[in-house]
Amino acid sequence: MTTLTDQELLKRATLKAGTFPKNTVRPTTSRHHLDGYLKRLNSHNWRLFCDDGKASVDLWDYDDYAKEFQNTCVSNEFELIARLEGEHLFVRDDPRCRFIFIHAYNSRECLRTSRQMFVRALTHHQVMPNFLDFVFPFGHQQYAEDLLFSGFREDTRLTTSDGGLVIPELGRSGMEIRICYSLKSVEPKERDRDFPWSIRQTAVYHSFDLKTGKSCWIVMKGSHLIRDRVRSASSSSDGDSSSSELSSFESISSSLGSALEMHLVLCDWCDEDWRWYLTFLEKELQRLTRRALIVDIPKALSFVELETFQEVKPHVKSITRTLSDYTKRTLSSSRKQTNSTSSMEKGEYRPSFPQPPMSPLSPPLSPLDDGAPLDPPVLPPGMGPVSSPAIYQKPQKDEVFSVRTLQQVQVIEDKTNEVLLILEANIKIVRDIRRHYQTVLASDECPPQLRSESKYKVAYFEKRISNIIGDLEIQHSSAQTLLRLLETRKSILSGLLNISNIEASKEFATNSQHSASKMQAMTEAMHLLAVKTKQETVSMRVITLVTLFFLPGTFISVRYLDSISAITVMSTDIIKFPSKQESGQVFQLGALQLWLIITLPLMAITFIAWWLVYWYVNRKQDQEGGGSFRRWLH
């Protein structure tokens, strides 16, 4: 079997660039990890990369003839291939130093490079697959994803037996330092005055050939900040770029010094502005909780009670008089309640327990500022909708402390915990960078000339790194102090809210008891009225039955006068009381019989007609009620 040369292996890997990182030559990563990287790269392709032809990748190459960096911006794969390889592979060797800057429109948008351009560049420079771990947190996203992930990876090859590619045509000796890492820092946002800070990340890959001194950088960030700093650091103020430490490549040691200087640029960036960010968080905490140290224990204010209810005691009166008196008292009570409500409206309303603020979110203002709140601002990404807690809410005049205040303090605590984790990661990564260079330069495989010539540059690098680590540790201690203060203030707020809730609950219970007593008195009064009404209703029914009983007989036996004499309807004198001059029978049995024959059937007909009408009305009401119930069921 014919053994392929390193040139042929690189050429074959270039033809299969779309399968990166599985096409990596002599990878030190296991095969199943390579399969996982490729699968994840395919699944995140839509949010990580833009379309080919719409890209904007900056290549910053050092020109040995001009002794300065040359900038090229490519927008598609063909332009990138022409810049990396030339007309054919191995025709153009690698520059002394190359920067590939990949950025995005902002930290939440996809990278301005296509998938084809990205894997082509990584394949050409044989970037270690672990670099993809720091690429996945980028791309299109609504909220920050995997923001707390950071790390340091290395795949340094100090001998040719370690698997490095030996391609003299490209200036590659197979002995190279290869590292990648991710750093984070906080950057101000001038467009957002409500929360003017944001956590930003930078992913870096770096390789340095220990024999040829050639280096490659791939810097990925959501903005042009690092690119602009590299351009500024690679040129001096008088236009002579050779005087810049970052653009000094006369020897291998000077090239190593330029690489170390670039690491310092990145480490300085991860150390910036943490002090001012923590100061901002502390000011917001003090603004929200300073009053908690001096405010009196909040106590719920008494509720405005209506006029005491007067118990209605029914007297022994007719039902008409009783209902009339109760109606008058009810109307009088309503008028008094209306007057009481009007008097309440004239004074200032004070809630009986802490109320949440009713105004929209406003920028940070002094607690003593009584000005009208501004229009609600647009929240920064990751802070959620307007209804979510924000730490820049102005407290209201009538508000002591509310749950919203506690929510705002919780937001500050979350941000502080985030700072702690990021600072710890940055400290570890910066230490790993320093330790890795110490290990490489102290190894027996490192060229002795490089070790001796770069001694002072490495010492300066270590001193600067120590200063940066010291600053990061100080900020870490400040964040821990702020976190302890947050826990204490949050405990005080929770206690005040609990006391306020207890007082409000007591007040609610007292007023509920008063209301229950009033309702009980009203219920007893209504019960007495109902009993009296029932008694009078029975009396009215008895009167009605007695009237119906006597109505037929009375109608039959009524007398009326005409112009001649006084006679009865049936002309029957059942009992007659004659005068002294008159004589005759006093009692007439026939008349009584005739009266009974007519009266009794008529009385029966009257009762039957009354019962039929009563039965019909009740039956109709039952049918209407049952129909309504059935309609309600359906």
Disulfide bonds with the S-S distance in Angstrom:
none
